[in-house]
Amino acid sequence: MGRLWWVLAAGLITVGLLLAVSQRGELRRALELLTHVSPAKALVALVCQAGCLACLAGLQQWLLAVGGVRVSLAAMGRLVLAANAMAGALPGGAAFGTAWLYREFRRRGADRALTAGVLAASGVFSALALVVVIVLGVLLAGTRGPGMTLLWALAILALLALAGLIVLRSPAVRKALGRRWERIAARHEGLGSAGRATRDLIAHARTVRPGLRPWLTPAALALLNWLLDAACLLASLWALGLPVPWSGLLLAFALVQIPVSARITPGGLGIAEASLTGLLVVYGLHPGQAFAATLLYRIFSYWLLEPIGGACWLVTALERKR
């Protein structure tokens, strides 16, 4: 499986390089635009990206605190940056980053169940928040680009979800689904462990912080994580002096996160650039403008974070040896 990841990643990067060579004129135009970046406006993009990472760190800090493990926001931010750098350095690197975070949470006093629950719950919060961002993007985009198709898809999914909730009111259905889940969990030990850990974490959180209101904090942090990342893209356009495709910007950003999150290539390299550039063109930018905005955004959201995350990993490793 590991070899397959490398072959697939190499193939996608090669295709991306060939496409870049074939679009030399647009590439030159993009590089020319990048020489005229406003430093003050670029700083806004950098602040947005820092806020995005702070929200992600805050989400995991909150979940650990529910389980009784206290970690400062600065320490958690360092762990998130290091894990993010590991995830972005290799094809399928998210698994390496998650495994490293697991060990670090255990070192800081979290037991196995809490650690697995925090990692699983933060992933669920992040995924649900991305769905919310996609819905907002679809509503803003209207019928332009892929918006209309997604609008129909979301309407169908909403109807299916409503039908599912109605069906789940039946005790017999819930019992049958429970038995089915137990069989699946028995065959896939990791999935079963993650499910049990998440369930235990939620049950514990309900006793420590009862009611719905406390859960608004992690939900808001997960949503702000994506929105501040989108704001970084917006600020990148602003720093380049480019027109902002307001109607489609949020949807373009959100759709790109789906293939990027798969980490087929290191940090979504090539996939993010090609898909975001293409979607920005669909929503009104010229190819050179779209490529320049994408490159600047990726500098802040990927390239700059890799060495910073590497330094955070080194500091953490040195602390462990003391």
Secondary structure, 3 states (H helix, E strand, C coil): CHHHHHHHHHHHHHHHHHHHHHCHHHHHHHHHHHCCCCHHHHHHHHHHHHHHHHHHHHHHHHHHHHCCCCCCHHHHHHHHHHHHHHHHHCCCCHHHHHHHHHHHHHHCCCCHHHHHHHHHHHHHHHHHHHHHHHHHHHHHHCCCCCHHHHHHHHHHHHHHHHHHHHHCCCHHHHHHHHHHHHHHHHHCHHHHHHHHHHHHHHHHHHHHCCCCHHHHHHHHHHHHHHHHHHHHHHHHHHHCCCCCCHHHHHHHHHHHHHHHHCCCCHHHCCHHHHHHHHHHHHCCCCHHHHHHHHHHHHHHHHHCHHHHHHHHHHHHHHHHHC
